[in-house]
């Protein structure tokens, strides 16, 4: 097997970008698409084949169960609503399928622990879909953070990830349906802020967190409200502090600013790089651009903001996923990253509900 055969478990719109990323990976293919509506699955395949054509068109399947039973599918991509992910990640693991799971991965850290344990038991790989973790820019930032001169010990970090939901977003979008996406903007956007902070701190958990829901979605019968605008403060040992804001009601922003004892670092585009070929960041007023080791650059006339080309972080995610599986070993870091992110997110949400700062228990971290 020289290409990983991935099945899409649902026709969620986010899968359209990942279809292109898989197509550009050179070591993966989309082998099948499962939908409760077979005709919808066929349309999804036809539309995406026009944008990025696989030599052998993916097979449309009329049920998720059929996808998990398919012998020509090695891994599944699961973009189902958060409230449904646990069941299907566990079932995928039991069927021997490797898993790429969208974020937030679960409705609680306890559920995510069960999901990860199921994958580990069946010797299948679990990874969440945070694309920036696979951007080579992070390795260069780590060098800067660790050199002891440019930034020095971290003292404070701040981050914002927001976009303005348009039209009837606050009533109709799945992101505000508390039955399926109970964490609202905290899960959809805050997950990224938390992930970057934990990565910067080398996966050290904060000592305590204080979260607050500033605004929530409109109350609709049978649909619990969710955070539309959320802030949180994280305190680590040594009184290192971090603050983030996430929102569905503010203009599009996606920045991180990190301050140390000797200097500072700023990313204006930490989730989706403005230049997907040569992502950059600023250290003490100097811009640092991260170029491809092979010398590849943005083709003349191409839009550098477009994702899913061979050098883009979403493509690297699937390429790295396939290479890990081909190696015959499991990457234990990937599920650990997801679990720690989930645990901090849960604590932030718990703090907002209680109206007080909360401590983070480490009992779920194995």
C-alpha positions as CSV (number, residue, x, y, z in Angstrom):
1,X,0.0,0.0,0.0
2,X,1.6,3.3,-1.1
3,X,-1.4,5.5,-0.5
4,X,-3.6,5.7,2.6
5,X,-7.3,5.2,1.7
6,X,-9.4,7.6,3.6
7,X,-13.2,7.5,4.0
8,X,-15.2,10.6,4.8
9,X,-17.8,10.0,7.5
10,X,-20.4,12.7,6.4
11,X,-20.5,15.3,3.7
12,X,-19.8,18.3,6.1
13,X,-18.6,21.4,4.2
14,X,-15.3,21.5,5.9
15,X,-14.5,18.2,4.1
16,X,-14.3,20.1,0.8
17,X,-11.0,21.8,1.9
18,X,-9.7,18.5,3.3
19,X,-10.6,16.7,0.0
20,X,-8.2,19.1,-1.8
21,X,-5.5,18.7,0.9
22,X,-5.7,14.9,0.6
23,X,-5.5,15.2,-3.2
24,X,-2.3,17.3,-2.8
25,X,-0.7,15.0,-0.3
26,X,0.6,12.5,-2.8
27,X,0.3,9.7,-0.2
28,X,-3.5,9.7,0.5
29,X,-6.7,9.3,-1.5
30,X,-10.3,9.7,-0.7
31,X,-11.7,6.2,-1.2
32,X,-15.3,6.6,0.0
33,X,-17.8,9.1,1.2
34,X,-20.6,8.0,3.6
35,X,-23.9,9.9,3.9
36,X,-27.3,9.1,5.3
37,X,-28.6,10.4,2.0
38,X,-26.9,8.5,-0.8
39,X,-27.8,11.1,-3.5
40,X,-26.2,13.8,-1.3
41,X,-23.1,11.7,-1.1
42,X,-23.0,11.3,-4.9
43,X,-23.4,15.1,-5.4
44,X,-20.6,15.7,-2.9
45,X,-18.3,13.4,-4.7
46,X,-19.1,14.8,-8.1
47,X,-18.6,18.4,-7.0
48,X,-15.3,17.7,-5.3
49,X,-14.0,15.6,-8.2
50,X,-14.5,18.7,-10.4
51,X,-12.3,20.7,-8.0
52,X,-9.6,18.0,-7.4
53,X,-10.0,14.8,-9.3
54,X,-8.8,11.4,-8.0
55,X,-8.1,8.8,-10.8
56,X,-10.5,6.4,-9.1
57,X,-13.6,8.3,-7.9
58,X,-14.5,7.7,-4.3
59,X,-17.4,5.3,-3.7
60,X,-20.6,6.7,-2.3
61,X,-22.0,4.8,0.7
62,X,-25.5,5.0,2.1
63,X,-24.5,4.6,5.8
64,X,-21.7,5.3,8.2
65,X,-21.8,1.6,9.1
66,X,-21.0,0.7,5.5
67,X,-17.9,2.9,5.6
68,X,-16.6,1.3,8.7
69,X,-17.2,-2.1,7.2
70,X,-15.4,-1.2,3.9
71,X,-12.2,-3.3,3.4
72,X,-10.7,-0.8,1.0
73,X,-10.8,2.1,3.6
74,X,-7.8,2.3,6.0
75,X,-8.8,5.5,7.9
76,X,-11.7,7.7,8.5
77,X,-12.1,11.5,8.6
78,X,-14.8,12.4,11.1
79,X,-16.2,16.0,10.8
80,X,-19.5,15.1,12.5
81,X,-20.9,17.5,15.1
82,X,-19.1,17.3,18.4
83,X,-22.0,15.7,20.2
84,X,-21.8,12.7,17.8
85,X,-18.1,12.2,17.6
86,X,-17.5,9.9,20.5
87,X,-19.7,7.1,19.2
88,X,-18.2,7.1,15.7
89,X,-14.6,7.5,16.8
90,X,-15.0,4.4,19.1
91,X,-16.8,2.5,16.4
92,X,-14.1,3.4,13.8
93,X,-11.4,2.2,16.2
94,X,-13.3,-1.1,16.8
95,X,-13.4,-1.5,13.1
96,X,-9.7,-1.1,12.9
97,X,-9.8,2.3,11.1
98,X,-7.3,5.1,11.9
99,X,-9.0,8.4,12.8
100,X,-8.7,12.1,12.0
101,X,-11.2,13.8,14.2
102,X,-12.3,17.4,13.8
103,X,-12.2,19.6,16.9
104,X,-13.3,20.1,19.6
105,X,-12.9,16.3,19.7
106,X,-15.5,15.6,22.4
107,X,-18.0,17.2,24.7
108,X,-15.8,16.3,27.7
109,X,-12.3,15.1,28.5
110,X,-13.7,11.9,30.0
111,X,-15.3,11.1,26.7
112,X,-12.2,11.9,24.8
113,X,-10.2,9.7,27.1
114,X,-12.5,6.8,26.1
115,X,-12.1,7.6,22.5
116,X,-8.3,7.7,22.7
117,X,-8.3,4.5,24.8
118,X,-10.4,2.7,22.2
119,X,-7.9,3.7,19.5
120,X,-5.0,2.6,21.5
121,X,-6.5,-0.7,22.3
122,X,-7.1,-1.5,18.6
123,X,-3.7,-0.1,17.6
124,X,-5.1,2.7,15.4
125,X,-3.8,6.2,15.1
126,X,-5.9,9.1,16.5
127,X,-5.2,12.7,15.5
128,X,-7.3,15.9,15.7
129,X,-7.6,18.3,12.8
130,X,-5.6,21.3,14.1
131,X,-3.8,22.2,10.9
132,X,-1.3,24.7,12.3
133,X,0.3,22.0,14.3
134,X,1.7,20.7,11.0
135,X,3.1,24.0,9.7
136,X,6.9,24.2,9.6
137,X,6.6,27.7,11.1
138,X,6.1,26.1,14.5
139,X,9.5,24.4,14.4
140,X,11.2,27.8,13.7
141,X,9.2,29.5,16.5
142,X,10.3,26.8,18.9
143,X,14.0,27.5,18.0
144,X,13.4,31.2,18.8
145,X,11.6,30.4,22.1
146,X,14.3,28.0,23.2
147,X,17.4,30.0,22.2
148,X,17.3,31.8,25.6
149,X,18.2,35.2,24.0
150,X,15.4,36.4,21.7
151,X,12.4,36.0,24.1
152,X,13.7,34.6,27.3
153,X,11.4,32.9,29.8
154,X,7.7,33.4,28.8
155,X,5.8,35.7,31.1
156,X,2.5,36.4,29.3
157,X,0.6,35.4,26.2
158,X,-2.6,36.8,24.6
159,X,-4.6,35.4,21.7
160,X,-7.8,36.2,19.8
161,X,-9.7,34.1,17.3
162,X,-13.0,35.5,16.1
163,X,-15.3,35.9,13.1
164,X,-18.6,37.7,12.6
165,X,-21.4,35.2,11.9
166,X,-23.6,36.6,9.1
167,X,-27.3,36.4,8.4
168,X,-29.2,34.1,10.6
169,X,-26.0,32.6,12.1
170,X,-27.2,33.0,15.7
171,X,-30.4,31.0,15.0
172,X,-29.6,28.6,12.3
173,X,-25.9,27.7,12.3
174,X,-25.0,24.3,13.8
175,X,-22.2,26.0,15.8
176,X,-24.9,27.6,18.0
177,X,-26.9,24.4,18.6
178,X,-26.2,23.4,22.2
179,X,-27.3,19.8,21.6
180,X,-24.5,19.2,19.1
181,X,-21.9,21.9,19.8
182,X,-22.3,22.7,23.5
183,X,-19.1,24.7,23.8
184,X,-20.1,27.2,21.0
185,X,-17.3,29.6,20.1
186,X,-15.1,28.2,22.9
187,X,-15.0,24.8,21.2
188,X,-14.9,26.1,17.6
189,X,-12.4,28.9,18.1
190,X,-11.0,28.8,21.6
191,X,-9.7,25.3,21.0
192,X,-7.0,26.9,18.8
193,X,-6.0,29.6,21.3
194,X,-5.7,27.0,24.0
195,X,-3.7,24.6,21.8
196,X,-1.1,27.3,20.9
197,X,-0.7,28.3,24.5
198,X,-0.1,24.7,25.6
199,X,2.3,24.1,22.7
200,X,4.3,27.3,23.7
201,X,4.4,26.0,27.3
202,X,5.7,22.6,26.2
203,X,2.4,20.9,27.2
204,X,2.6,22.1,30.8
205,X,-1.0,22.4,32.1
206,X,-2.1,25.7,33.8
207,X,-2.5,25.7,37.5
208,X,-5.9,27.3,37.3
209,X,-8.2,28.9,34.8
210,X,-11.0,31.6,35.0
211,X,-13.5,31.6,32.1
212,X,-16.4,33.8,31.3
213,X,-19.2,33.7,28.7
214,X,-19.7,37.3,27.6
215,X,-22.7,36.7,25.3
216,X,-24.6,33.5,24.3
217,X,-26.8,32.4,21.5
218,X,-30.5,33.1,21.3
219,X,-32.7,30.8,23.4
220,X,-34.7,28.5,21.2
221,X,-37.1,25.8,22.5
222,X,-35.3,22.4,22.6
223,X,-31.9,24.0,21.8
224,X,-29.6,25.0,24.7
225,X,-27.8,28.3,24.2
226,X,-24.0,28.3,23.7
227,X,-21.2,30.9,24.2
228,X,-21.1,33.4,21.3
229,X,-18.3,35.4,23.0
230,X,-15.9,34.0,25.6
231,X,-12.8,35.1,27.5
232,X,-10.4,33.2,29.8
233,X,-7.3,33.6,31.8
234,X,-4.9,30.8,32.4
235,X,-2.3,30.9,35.3
236,X,0.7,28.5,35.1
237,X,3.3,27.7,37.8
238,X,5.7,30.6,38.2
239,X,2.7,33.0,37.6
240,X,3.0,32.9,33.9
241,X,-0.3,34.3,32.6
242,X,-2.2,33.8,29.4
243,X,-5.4,35.4,28.2
244,X,-7.6,34.6,25.2
245,X,-10.8,35.9,23.5
246,X,-12.9,33.9,21.0
247,X,-16.1,35.1,19.4
248,X,-18.8,34.7,16.7
249,X,-19.8,38.3,17.0
250,X,-16.5,40.2,16.3
251,X,-14.7,40.8,13.0
252,X,-12.2,38.2,11.8
253,X,-9.0,38.1,13.8
254,X,-6.5,35.3,14.5
255,X,-3.5,36.5,16.3
256,X,-1.1,35.5,19.1
257,X,1.3,37.8,21.0
258,X,3.8,36.3,23.4
259,X,6.0,38.3,25.8
260,X,9.1,37.1,27.6
261,X,11.6,38.6,30.0
262,X,13.9,39.6,27.0
263,X,11.6,40.1,24.0
264,X,8.3,39.4,22.3
265,X,6.9,37.4,19.4
266,X,3.8,38.1,17.3
267,X,1.8,36.1,14.8
268,X,-1.1,37.9,13.1
269,X,-2.3,34.7,11.5
270,X,-1.6,31.8,13.7
271,X,-4.5,29.6,12.6
272,X,-4.6,30.2,8.8
273,X,-1.3,31.8,7.5
274,X,-1.8,34.8,5.3
275,X,1.0,33.3,3.1
276,X,0.5,29.6,3.0
277,X,3.8,29.1,1.1
278,X,6.1,31.3,3.2
279,X,4.4,31.8,6.6
280,X,6.0,34.5,8.8
281,X,6.1,35.9,12.3
282,X,7.6,38.9,14.0
283,X,10.3,38.8,16.7
284,X,11.2,42.1,18.3
285,X,10.1,44.1,15.2
286,X,12.0,41.8,12.8
287,X,10.0,39.6,10.4
288,X,11.0,36.0,10.0
289,X,9.8,34.1,6.9
290,X,9.8,30.3,6.9
291,X,10.6,29.0,3.4
292,X,10.3,25.5,2.1
293,X,13.6,23.5,2.6
294,X,13.4,22.4,-1.0
295,X,13.2,25.9,-2.3
296,X,9.6,25.7,-3.5
297,X,7.7,29.0,-3.6
298,X,4.3,30.4,-4.5
299,X,3.9,30.0,-8.3
300,X,3.7,33.2,-10.3
301,X,0.2,34.6,-10.3
302,X,-1.0,32.2,-7.6
303,X,-2.8,33.4,-4.5
304,X,-0.6,32.8,-1.5
305,X,-3.6,32.8,0.9
306,X,-5.1,29.7,-0.8
307,X,-4.7,26.5,1.2
308,X,-4.5,22.8,0.2
309,X,-1.5,23.0,-2.2
310,X,1.4,20.6,-1.7
311,X,3.2,22.9,0.9
312,X,0.1,24.0,2.8
313,X,-0.4,23.0,6.5
314,X,-3.7,21.2,5.8
315,X,-1.9,19.0,3.2
316,X,1.0,18.4,5.6
317,X,-1.5,17.2,8.2
318,X,-2.8,14.4,6.0
319,X,0.7,13.6,4.6
320,X,2.0,13.3,8.2
321,X,-0.9,11.2,9.2
322,X,-0.3,8.8,6.4
323,X,3.4,8.6,6.9
324,X,2.9,7.8,10.6
325,X,0.6,4.9,9.7
326,X,3.0,3.7,7.1
327,X,5.7,3.7,9.7
328,X,3.9,0.9,11.6
329,X,4.1,2.8,14.9
330,X,1.6,5.0,16.7
331,X,2.3,8.7,17.5
332,X,1.3,9.1,21.2
333,X,1.9,12.8,21.2
334,X,-1.1,13.6,18.9
335,X,-3.8,12.2,21.2
336,X,-2.0,13.7,24.2
337,X,-2.2,17.2,22.6
338,X,-5.9,16.7,22.0
339,X,-6.6,15.5,25.5
340,X,-4.8,18.3,27.2
341,X,-6.5,20.9,25.0
342,X,-9.9,19.3,25.9
343,X,-9.1,19.3,29.6
344,X,-8.2,23.0,29.6
345,X,-11.3,23.8,27.5
346,X,-13.5,21.9,29.9
347,X,-12.0,23.8,32.8
348,X,-12.6,27.2,31.1
349,X,-16.3,26.2,30.5
350,X,-16.7,24.9,34.0
351,X,-15.3,28.1,35.4
352,X,-17.7,30.2,33.4
353,X,-20.7,28.1,34.6
354,X,-19.6,28.3,38.3
355,X,-18.5,32.0,38.1
356,X,-15.2,31.3,39.8
357,X,-11.7,30.2,38.9
358,X,-11.1,26.4,38.9
359,X,-8.1,24.1,39.4
360,X,-7.2,21.7,36.6
361,X,-7.0,18.0,37.7
362,X,-4.4,15.9,35.9
363,X,-6.2,12.6,36.6
364,X,-7.1,12.1,33.0
365,X,-3.6,12.6,31.6
366,X,-2.0,9.2,31.2
